[in-house]
Amino acid sequence: MRWVDALLPWATLVAIAVAQWMIFVVVPTEAQMGIVQRIFYFHVPVAFATYLCFFIVAGASVAYLWKGWREADRLAYAAAEVGVLFCTLVLVTGPIWARPIWGVWWTWDPRLTMTVILWAIYVGYLMLRAFGGGDDATARYAAVLGIIGVLDIPVIRVSVRLLQGIHPAVLTTKEGQSGLTDPTMRATLMISAIAIQLLALWLVRLRERTLRLEGEAASLRRLLDAREGATA
């Protein structure tokens, strides 16, 4: 995996640079919402990255419960941390758009409500990992929570059309058409999504490596303490 560690940062930086150029130079300003609409090119990709991280949590948790792989447990933990970070950014950038467009910072729209629930589930996951102890039982309970939490994502995706929410459907409208009519807007959103997904994967990889090193350091400390106790 060394080639991934070497390539991923550069691919992320290039993709982010291209995305920024398209957002602020190439893409036209939306006629009705104005310049505030450009936050969509960050807000929506960050939401996609949130889903990616939480799906990684669920998949790695299944692998841990099934095979007992410590590597899968570390991956789930790392992805949960990055996913909560990105989900927080979703909840912050959304109101920045909503205030000038809706006239309020927040409304309990179905999609917003389900996103807060998703955030709370994985914050609970992190609290369980942080304060529940480092034993296998805590890891298994967290894995179950990580799997259950991902079931909220399909509800978020269909809430605009099925629950009659006022949150705009950026990709597809209620009539099944594209929410972005300009091809440049769609291309910019796609490139931004790729850039943010790469960033999320890079952060997960870095955090997973840090957790592995922390585990190795803890094992060495326990070994040294055992040797000192034996020679005492």
Order of alpha helices (4+ residues) and beta strands (2+ residues): alpha-alpha-alpha-alpha-alpha-alpha-alpha
